């Protein structure tokens, strides 16, 4: 997975604030993918290390992704967006995944 400079800066900012507020240094940024019809992502600070984690080390911080999720993110980019009413982390992918809505009749 690629990580944009903006995303790296924002992750570093969050981790630095956490370290200053808690006096704990054992924190990293975790990404998890829920393999539903359309991928859903969970991202945030974590301190639980799993032995199957894929690790991207950026010197001042790490991004950890469990192996099954990392396999789904190979062709993806983590970015931080702050424009046009959008604010937050976003994962974009060059791999096309078709999403369908399931709608029950009569509703």
N, C-alpha and C positions, 0 to 999 in steps of 0.2 A: 504494500500500500504506500502510495506517495502521500506526503504531508506538505501543505503549502507553508510558506514562511509566516503568513498571518495566523494560521492554526498553531504553529509552533510557538509564536509569540504569545498567543492567548492562553495556551496550555501552561507555558512557563509562568505567566502572570497569575493564573489560578493556583498553581502549585506553590509559588513563592508566597502568596497570601495565606495559604493553608499552613505552610511551615512557620510563618511569622506568628500566626494566631494560635497555633497549637504547640509550638516548639517541638514538633515531630517531623522527622525528615523522611520517614519510610512511606512515602506516598508516590503514586504514579497515576497516569491517565489510562483507564481501561475502556476498551471497546468490545461489545458483544453483539452478535447478530442473531436475531430470532428468525429461523428459517420458515417463515410462513409463506403464503402465496406471493406476497410482495415483502421483501426483506424489511424488518424493523430493527432499528439500532438502539442500543443502550450505551451511553457514554458518560463517564464521570470519573471522579477521583476515587482511588481504591488503595488498599494496602494489603490485600489478600493475594499471595503469590501462589499460582498453580503450576505444577511441574510441567504441564504441556503448553504453557504460555509461549507465544512468539513475542520477542522483545525487540523493540526499536529503541536504541539508546541514543539520545541527543546530547549527552554530556551532563547537562543540568537536570534532566528529567528523562523518564522512560514512558513509552507507550507500550502497554501489554495487551495482547489479544489472544484469547484461547484458540487452540489449533483449528477446530472446526470453523470458527468465525474467520480466522486468518485466511483459510482456504477460499472463503467466499469474497474476500476483499482484495485478492491479488491484483485485479485490474481497476482498483478504486483509488480515489483521492480524497483525503480528509482536508476540508477547507473551513475557514471561519468567515462568515458572511455578516456584514453590517452595512446594509444599504437597501434602499427602496422598501422600507418597512420590514425587512427580514434581518434577524439578529440571531446568531448562534452557529453551532457546528453543523456541517453538512457533509455527507458522503456521496460523492458522485462516482459513477462507474461507466467505463466504456463498454462493459458487458451489458447487452440489452436483456432485460427481464420483463416479460409482458405481465402486466397485472390486470386482473379482472375483478369486477365487483360482482358479488353474489347477491341477488335480489329475489326474495320470495314472492310468488304471485299473491295478489290480494292484499298486499301491504302498501 
